[in-house]
Amino acid sequence: MKVTPDIIRHEFIGTQAKIAKSVHAGYIGLAGPVIGETKNTLTLLHQGQPKNVIKNLSVFDFTFGDNTVVEIDGTLLVGRPEDRLKKSVKRLW
């Protein structure tokens, strides 16, 4: 998978996610498939239990189908999933 700034427009439900960094110490290390998304949260299925994680407090490592791992700051993901399609982001690296 080619990693571009348009990665934030990707559908995250169904992808594997891990919390790499967070202001909230209880979030660090949570991992599992993304099963839901709202404007401000992602819901991960961690050890069989759904866990809601606030997007703007965390940095996520997403693993896509071809085993590409991408680290994305949660502040870039804040907003309704359908509105992220309209968002434009300058290259961050």
N, CA, C and O atoms as CSV, one atom per row, in Angstrom:
chain,resi,resn,atom,element,x,y,z
A,1,MET,N,N,0.846,-1.183,0.000
A,1,MET,CA,C,0.000,0.000,0.000
A,1,MET,C,C,0.882,1.233,0.000
A,1,MET,O,O,1.809,1.343,0.802
A,2,LYS,N,N,0.596,2.145,-0.885
A,2,LYS,CA,C,1.338,3.391,-0.946
A,2,LYS,C,C,0.772,4.339,0.106
A,2,LYS,O,O,-0.432,4.598,0.134
A,3,VAL,N,N,1.638,4.850,0.966
A,3,VAL,CA,C,1.214,5.719,2.048
A,3,VAL,C,C,1.326,7.160,1.584
A,3,VAL,O,O,2.414,7.644,1.270
A,4,THR,N,N,0.188,7.837,1.546
A,4,THR,CA,C,0.118,9.244,1.151
A,4,THR,C,C,-0.707,9.991,2.193
A,4,THR,O,O,-1.313,9.367,3.063
A,5,PRO,N,N,-0.738,11.319,2.115
A,5,PRO,CA,C,-1.592,12.059,3.062
A,5,PRO,C,C,-3.066,11.689,2.955
A,5,PRO,O,O,-3.833,11.953,3.881
A,6,ASP,N,N,-3.475,11.083,1.841
A,6,ASP,CA,C,-4.874,10.678,1.690
A,6,ASP,C,C,-5.230,9.471,2.543
A,6,ASP,O,O,-6.375,9.020,2.512
A,7,ILE,N,N,-4.290,8.941,3.296
A,7,ILE,CA,C,-4.549,7.766,4.128
A,7,ILE,C,C,-5.641,8.052,5.155
A,7,ILE,O,O,-6.344,7.134,5.576
A,8,ILE,N,N,-5.793,9.320,5.568
A,8,ILE,CA,C,-6.830,9.624,6.560
A,8,ILE,C,C,-8.226,9.496,5.969
A,8,ILE,O,O,-9.207,9.475,6.712
A,9,ARG,N,N,-8.335,9.410,4.661
A,9,ARG,CA,C,-9.638,9.214,4.018
A,9,ARG,C,C,-10.022,7.734,3.959
A,9,ARG,O,O,-11.126,7.397,3.529
A,10,HIS,N,N,-9.137,6.872,4.379
A,10,HIS,CA,C,-9.363,5.424,4.322
A,10,HIS,C,C,-10.439,5.016,5.330
A,10,HIS,O,O,-10.626,5.681,6.349
A,11,GLU,N,N,-11.126,3.947,5.047
A,11,GLU,CA,C,-12.107,3.375,5.970
A,11,GLU,C,C,-11.343,2.557,7.020
A,11,GLU,O,O,-10.614,1.630,6.665
A,12,PHE,N,N,-11.501,2.885,8.286
A,12,PHE,CA,C,-10.742,2.228,9.335
A,12,PHE,C,C,-11.486,1.073,9.996
A,12,PHE,O,O,-10.865,0.247,10.664
A,13,ILE,N,N,-12.794,1.000,9.825
A,13,ILE,CA,C,-13.542,-0.100,10.422
A,13,ILE,C,C,-13.091,-1.408,9.768
A,13,ILE,O,O,-13.122,-1.544,8.545
A,14,GLY,N,N,-12.677,-2.352,10.588
A,14,GLY,CA,C,-12.180,-3.631,10.104
A,14,GLY,C,C,-10.668,-3.741,10.096
A,14,GLY,O,O,-10.134,-4.846,9.991
A,15,THR,N,N,-9.966,-2.625,10.204
A,15,THR,CA,C,-8.501,-2.687,10.226
A,15,THR,C,C,-8.026,-2.945,11.659
A,15,THR,O,O,-8.728,-2.645,12.625
A,16,GLN,N,N,-6.833,-3.502,11.774
A,16,GLN,CA,C,-6.225,-3.727,13.084
A,16,GLN,C,C,-5.621,-2.405,13.560
A,16,GLN,O,O,-4.964,-1.705,12.789
A,17,ALA,N,N,-5.842,-2.074,14.812
A,17,ALA,CA,C,-5.303,-0.840,15.377
A,17,ALA,C,C,-4.646,-1.131,16.715
A,17,ALA,O,O,-5.046,-2.036,17.446
A,18,LYS,N,N,-3.632,-0.341,17.011
A,18,LYS,CA,C,-2.957,-0.421,18.305
A,18,LYS,C,C,-2.697,1.007,18.755
A,18,LYS,O,O,-2.358,1.865,17.940
A,19,ILE,N,N,-2.852,1.265,20.044
A,19,ILE,CA,C,-2.581,2.589,20.583
A,19,ILE,C,C,-1.088,2.662,20.885
A,19,ILE,O,O,-0.600,1.994,21.797
A,20,ALA,N,N,-0.370,3.472,20.120
A,20,ALA,CA,C,1.074,3.594,20.287
A,20,ALA,C,C,1.427,4.577,21.397
A,20,ALA,O,O,2.310,4.315,22.213
A,21,LYS,N,N,0.731,5.710,21.418
A,21,LYS,CA,C,0.970,6.752,22.421
A,21,LYS,C,C,-0.367,7.330,22.813
A,21,LYS,O,O,-1.308,7.338,22.018
A,22,SER,N,N,-0.454,7.814,24.040
A,22,SER,CA,C,-1.692,8.439,24.480
A,22,SER,C,C,-1.436,9.284,25.714
A,22,SER,O,O,-0.544,8.992,26.510
A,23,VAL,N,N,-2.223,10.325,25.860
A,23,VAL,CA,C,-2.191,11.130,27.065
A,23,VAL,C,C,-2.786,10.322,28.220
A,23,VAL,O,O,-2.356,10.453,29.367
A,24,HIS,N,N,-3.765,9.500,27.910
A,24,HIS,CA,C,-4.438,8.637,28.892
A,24,HIS,C,C,-3.650,7.330,29.008
A,24,HIS,O,O,-3.604,6.551,28.056
A,25,ALA,N,N,-3.041,7.088,30.146
A,25,ALA,CA,C,-2.177,5.914,30.326
A,25,ALA,C,C,-2.922,4.597,30.151
A,25,ALA,O,O,-2.305,3.599,29.780
A,26,GLY,N,N,-4.207,4.560,30.402
A,26,GLY,CA,C,-4.982,3.335,30.270
A,26,GLY,C,C,-5.202,2.901,28.823
A,26,GLY,O,O,-5.546,1.745,28.576
A,27,TYR,N,N,-5.012,3.802,27.870
A,27,TYR,CA,C,-5.200,3.478,26.460
A,27,TYR,C,C,-3.983,2.799,25.837
A,27,TYR,O,O,-4.128,2.022,24.893
A,28,ILE,N,N,-2.789,3.080,26.351
A,28,ILE,CA,C,-1.559,2.594,25.723
A,28,ILE,C,C,-1.547,1.064,25.728
A,28,ILE,O,O,-1.744,0.429,26.764
A,29,GLY,N,N,-1.314,0.497,24.559
A,29,GLY,CA,C,-1.247,-0.945,24.420
A,29,GLY,C,C,-2.549,-1.610,24.007
A,29,GLY,O,O,-2.546,-2.789,23.653
A,30,LEU,N,N,-3.664,-0.884,24.043
A,30,LEU,CA,C,-4.914,-1.474,23.565
A,30,LEU,C,C,-4.755,-1.806,22.089
A,30,LEU,O,O,-4.219,-1.005,21.324
A,31,ALA,N,N,-5.215,-2.972,21.691
A,31,ALA,CA,C,-5.069,-3.392,20.298
A,31,ALA,C,C,-6.222,-4.290,19.911
A,31,ALA,O,O,-6.785,-5.005,20.740
A,32,GLY,N,N,-6.560,-4.239,18.641
A,32,GLY,CA,C,-7.615,-5.094,18.109
A,32,GLY,C,C,-8.228,-4.465,16.886
A,32,GLY,O,O,-7.836,-3.370,16.482
A,33,PRO,N,N,-9.192,-5.149,16.289
A,33,PRO,CA,C,-9.847,-4.588,15.107
A,33,PRO,C,C,-10.758,-3.418,15.490
A,33,PRO,O,O,-11.354,-3.405,16.567
A,34,VAL,N,N,-10.852,-2.453,14.600
A,34,VAL,CA,C,-11.755,-1.329,14.801
A,34,VAL,C,C,-13.155,-1.814,14.445
A,34,VAL,O,O,-13.388,-2.286,13.332
A,35,ILE,N,N,-14.083,-1.699,15.385
A,35,ILE,CA,C,-15.449,-2.176,15.126
A,35,ILE,C,C,-16.453,-1.039,15.032
A,35,ILE,O,O,-17.610,-1.266,14.679
A,36,GLY,N,N,-16.027,0.182,15.341
A,36,GLY,CA,C,-16.940,1.317,15.249
A,36,GLY,C,C,-16.186,2.618,15.280
A,36,GLY,O,O,-15.049,2.691,15.746
A,37,GLU,N,N,-16.846,3.659,14.769
A,37,GLU,CA,C,-16.218,4.975,14.746
A,37,GLU,C,C,-17.297,6.039,14.847
A,37,GLU,O,O,-18.326,5.970,14.174
A,38,THR,N,N,-17.044,7.021,15.697
A,38,THR,CA,C,-17.903,8.190,15.793
A,38,THR,C,C,-17.044,9.412,15.537
A,38,THR,O,O,-15.879,9.288,15.158
A,39,LYS,N,N,-17.604,10.575,15.740
A,39,LYS,CA,C,-16.876,11.812,15.489
A,39,LYS,C,C,-15.603,11.908,16.329
A,39,LYS,O,O,-14.561,12.338,15.834
A,40,ASN,N,N,-15.687,11.512,17.580
A,40,ASN,CA,C,-14.560,11.697,18.489
A,40,ASN,C,C,-13.939,10.413,19.021
A,40,ASN,O,O,-12.945,10.476,19.744
A,41,THR,N,N,-14.492,9.254,18.687
A,41,THR,CA,C,-13.963,8.010,19.245
A,41,THR,C,C,-13.819,6.915,18.194
A,41,THR,O,O,-14.494,6.912,17.165
A,42,LEU,N,N,-12.922,5.998,18.489
A,42,LEU,CA,C,-12.825,4.733,17.768
A,42,LEU,C,C,-13.148,3.640,18.772
A,42,LEU,O,O,-12.758,3.732,19.936
A,43,THR,N,N,-13.856,2.609,18.336
A,43,THR,CA,C,-14.158,1.481,19.201
A,43,THR,C,C,-13.344,0.286,18.734
A,43,THR,O,O,-13.480,-0.170,17.598
A,44,LEU,N,N,-12.489,-0.219,19.634
A,44,LEU,CA,C,-11.640,-1.375,19.347
A,44,LEU,C,C,-12.190,-2.589,20.084
A,44,LEU,O,O,-12.737,-2.459,21.179
A,45,LEU,N,N,-12.048,-3.755,19.491
A,45,LEU,CA,C,-12.415,-5.004,20.153
A,45,LEU,C,C,-11.134,-5.567,20.776
A,45,LEU,O,O,-10.387,-6.296,20.125
A,46,HIS,N,N,-10.893,-5.221,22.038
A,46,HIS,CA,C,-9.678,-5.610,22.753
A,46,HIS,C,C,-9.999,-6.781,23.675
A,46,HIS,O,O,-10.761,-6.630,24.630
A,47,GLN,N,N,-9.420,-7.945,23.393
A,47,GLN,CA,C,-9.623,-9.169,24.181
A,47,GLN,C,C,-11.104,-9.476,24.374
A,47,GLN,O,O,-11.537,-9.834,25.470
A,48,GLY,N,N,-11.875,-9.331,23.296
A,48,GLY,CA,C,-13.286,-9.664,23.336
A,48,GLY,C,C,-14.197,-8.602,23.925
A,48,GLY,O,O,-15.415,-8.778,23.950
A,49,GLN,N,N,-13.633,-7.518,24.394
A,49,GLN,CA,C,-14.403,-6.435,24.994
A,49,GLN,C,C,-14.288,-5.177,24.137
A,49,GLN,O,O,-13.180,-4.814,23.742
A,50,PRO,N,N,-15.397,-4.502,23.836
A,50,PRO,CA,C,-15.303,-3.241,23.098
A,50,PRO,C,C,-14.741,-2.135,23.989
A,50,PRO,O,O,-15.181,-1.944,25.123
A,51,LYS,N,N,-13.773,-1.422,23.456
A,51,LYS,CA,C,-13.140,-0.315,24.191
A,51,LYS,C,C,-13.242,0.938,23.341
A,51,LYS,O,O,-12.823,0.938,22.184
A,52,ASN,N,N,-13.798,2.013,23.904
A,52,ASN,CA,C,-13.873,3.294,23.215
A,52,ASN,C,C,-12.619,4.097,23.523
A,52,ASN,O,O,-12.228,4.242,24.681
A,53,VAL,N,N,-11.995,4.614,22.475
A,53,VAL,CA,C,-10.764,5.381,22.615
A,53,VAL,C,C,-10.998,6.752,22.007
A,53,VAL,O,O,-11.438,6.858,20.862
A,54,ILE,N,N,-10.710,7.794,22.759
A,54,ILE,CA,C,-10.870,9.161,22.258
A,54,ILE,C,C,-9.761,9.446,21.261
A,54,ILE,O,O,-8.580,9.268,21.561
A,55,LYS,N,N,-10.147,9.888,20.073
A,55,LYS,CA,C,-9.196,10.059,18.971
A,55,LYS,C,C,-8.122,11.099,19.268
A,55,LYS,O,O,-6.937,10.832,19.064
A,56,ASN,N,N,-8.515,12.288,19.749
A,56,ASN,CA,C,-7.526,13.356,19.863
A,56,ASN,C,C,-6.574,13.207,21.041
A,56,ASN,O,O,-5.714,14.065,21.241
A,57,LEU,N,N,-6.704,12.137,21.830
A,57,LEU,CA,C,-5.772,11.879,22.924
A,57,LEU,C,C,-4.717,10.841,22.561
A,57,LEU,O,O,-3.811,10.579,23.352
A,58,SER,N,N,-4.824,10.241,21.363
A,58,SER,CA,C,-4.011,9.067,21.063
A,58,SER,C,C,-3.332,9.143,19.708
A,58,SER,O,O,-3.729,9.903,18.825
A,59,VAL,N,N,-2.289,8.322,19.574
A,59,VAL,CA,C,-1.614,8.084,18.296
A,59,VAL,C,C,-1.819,6.603,17.998
A,59,VAL,O,O,-1.527,5.745,18.831
A,60,PHE,N,N,-2.324,6.314,16.804
A,60,PHE,CA,C,-2.710,4.950,16.439
A,60,PHE,C,C,-1.730,4.350,15.449
A,60,PHE,O,O,-1.215,5.047,14.574
A,61,ASP,N,N,-1.471,3.044,15.588
A,61,ASP,CA,C,-0.758,2.260,14.575
A,61,ASP,C,C,-1.801,1.376,13.900
A,61,ASP,O,O,-2.328,0.450,14.515
A,62,PHE,N,N,-2.096,1.663,12.633
A,62,PHE,CA,C,-3.067,0.881,11.878
A,62,PHE,C,C,-2.326,-0.108,10.995
A,62,PHE,O,O,-1.350,0.253,10.338
A,63,THR,N,N,-2.786,-1.360,10.975
A,63,THR,CA,C,-2.230,-2.394,10.114
A,63,THR,C,C,-3.261,-2.713,9.045
A,63,THR,O,O,-4.363,-3.170,9.350
A,64,PHE,N,N,-2.897,-2.469,7.786
A,64,PHE,CA,C,-3.809,-2.684,6.675
A,64,PHE,C,C,-3.622,-4.091,6.112
A,64,PHE,O,O,-2.741,-4.827,6.557
A,65,GLY,N,N,-4.439,-4.463,5.146
A,65,GLY,CA,C,-4.496,-5.813,4.615
A,65,GLY,C,C,-3.189,-6.370,4.096
A,65,GLY,O,O,-2.966,-7.578,4.166
A,66,ASP,N,N,-2.317,-5.514,3.574
A,66,ASP,CA,C,-1.038,-5.994,3.034
A,66,ASP,C,C,0.081,-5.889,4.072
A,66,ASP,O,O,1.259,-5.846,3.716
A,67,ASN,N,N,-0.290,-5.848,5.360
A,67,ASN,CA,C,0.639,-5.752,6.496
A,67,ASN,C,C,1.420,-4.451,6.554
A,67,ASN,O,O,2.464,-4.389,7.203
A,68,THR,N,N,0.936,-3.415,5.889
A,68,THR,CA,C,1.521,-2.089,6.012
A,68,THR,C,C,1.061,-1.491,7.331
A,68,THR,O,O,-0.136,-1.468,7.619
A,69,VAL,N,N,2.004,-1.006,8.138
A,69,VAL,CA,C,1.685,-0.365,9.412
A,69,VAL,C,C,1.898,1.129,9.257
A,69,VAL,O,O,2.970,1.578,8.851
A,70,VAL,N,N,0.861,1.896,9.587
A,70,VAL,CA,C,0.913,3.350,9.459
A,70,VAL,C,C,0.567,3.962,10.805
A,70,VAL,O,O,-0.437,3.604,11.419
A,71,GLU,N,N,1.399,4.883,11.258
A,71,GLU,CA,C,1.137,5.598,12.507
A,71,GLU,C,C,0.424,6.902,12.171
A,71,GLU,O,O,0.923,7.705,11.383
A,72,ILE,N,N,-0.747,7.109,12.773
A,72,ILE,CA,C,-1.551,8.293,12.488
A,72,ILE,C,C,-1.935,8.956,13.798
A,72,ILE,O,O,-2.424,8.303,14.721
A,73,ASP,N,N,-1.708,10.257,13.869
A,73,ASP,CA,C,-2.116,11.035,15.032
A,73,ASP,C,C,-3.639,11.135,15.031
A,73,ASP,O,O,-4.241,11.459,14.007
A,74,GLY,N,N,-4.250,10.863,16.151
A,74,GLY,CA,C,-5.701,10.860,16.250
A,74,GLY,C,C,-6.343,12.206,15.980
A,74,GLY,O,O,-7.510,12.262,15.593
A,75,THR,N,N,-5.600,13.306,16.178
A,75,THR,CA,C,-6.186,14.616,15.907
A,75,THR,C,C,-6.532,14.782,14.437
A,75,THR,O,O,-7.420,15.565,14.100
A,76,LEU,N,N,-5.845,14.058,13.551
A,76,LEU,CA,C,-6.163,14.112,12.128
A,76,LEU,C,C,-7.444,13.348,11.804
A,76,LEU,O,O,-8.049,13.566,10.755
A,77,LEU,N,N,-7.853,12.463,12.694
A,77,LEU,CA,C,-9.023,11.624,12.458
A,77,LEU,C,C,-10.302,12.171,13.075
A,77,LEU,O,O,-11.384,11.632,12.844
A,78,VAL,N,N,-10.183,13.252,13.868
A,78,VAL,CA,C,-11.365,13.802,14.532
A,78,VAL,C,C,-12.341,14.314,13.483
A,78,VAL,O,O,-11.966,15.043,12.565
A,79,GLY,N,N,-13.570,13.926,13.634
A,79,GLY,CA,C,-14.627,14.306,12.703
A,79,GLY,C,C,-15.374,13.068,12.257
A,79,GLY,O,O,-14.896,11.944,12.415
A,80,ARG,N,N,-16.536,13.283,11.706
A,80,ARG,CA,C,-17.323,12.153,11.237
A,80,ARG,C,C,-16.594,11.475,10.090
A,80,ARG,O,O,-15.972,12.151,9.271
A,81,PRO,N,N,-16.661,10.152,10.015
A,81,PRO,CA,C,-15.947,9.434,8.959
A,81,PRO,C,C,-16.315,9.912,7.563
A,81,PRO,O,O,-15.449,9.998,6.692
A,82,GLU,N,N,-17.576,10.223,7.341
A,82,GLU,CA,C,-17.982,10.672,6.015
A,82,GLU,C,C,-17.465,12.071,5.680
A,82,GLU,O,O,-17.328,12.414,4.506
A,83,ASP,N,N,-17.178,12.884,6.703
A,83,ASP,CA,C,-16.642,14.222,6.464
A,83,ASP,C,C,-15.141,14.213,6.197
A,83,ASP,O,O,-14.607,15.164,5.627
A,84,ARG,N,N,-14.450,13.132,6.609
A,84,ARG,CA,C,-13.009,13.051,6.337
A,84,ARG,C,C,-12.726,12.983,4.837
A,84,ARG,O,O,-11.634,13.347,4.399
A,85,LEU,N,N,-13.682,12.526,4.057
A,85,LEU,CA,C,-13.495,12.472,2.612
A,85,LEU,C,C,-13.307,13.862,2.019
A,85,LEU,O,O,-12.630,14.022,1.004
A,86,LYS,N,N,-13.900,14.853,2.644
A,86,LYS,CA,C,-13.831,16.235,2.141
A,86,LYS,C,C,-12.593,16.964,2.645
A,86,LYS,O,O,-12.227,18.010,2.109
A,87,LYS,N,N,-11.950,16.425,3.664
A,87,LYS,CA,C,-10.821,17.083,4.310
A,87,LYS,C,C,-9.568,16.953,3.452
A,87,LYS,O,O,-9.294,15.888,2.899
A,88,SER,N,N,-8.815,18.033,3.345
A,88,SER,CA,C,-7.530,17.957,2.647
A,88,SER,C,C,-6.418,18.179,3.664
A,88,SER,O,O,-6.537,19.017,4.558
A,89,VAL,N,N,-5.358,17.435,3.522
A,89,VAL,CA,C,-4.242,17.491,4.453
A,89,VAL,C,C,-2.967,17.703,3.684
A,89,VAL,O,O,-2.715,17.028,2.685
A,90,LYS,N,N,-2.157,18.640,4.142
A,90,LYS,CA,C,-0.857,18.841,3.530
A,90,LYS,C,C,0.056,17.697,3.919
A,90,LYS,O,O,-0.143,17.062,4.955
A,91,ARG,N,N,1.026,17.439,3.118
A,91,ARG,CA,C,1.973,16.354,3.415
A,91,ARG,C,C,2.662,16.616,4.747
A,91,ARG,O,O,3.167,17.712,4.990
A,92,LEU,N,N,2.677,15.612,5.597
A,92,LEU,CA,C,3.198,15.761,6.954
A,92,LEU,C,C,4.626,15.243,7.091
A,92,LEU,O,O,5.228,15.399,8.154
A,93,TRP,N,N,5.178,14.640,6.063
A,93,TRP,CA,C,6.526,14.106,6.155
A,93,TRP,C,C,7.305,14.416,4.910
A,93,TRP,O,O,8.473,14.041,4.804
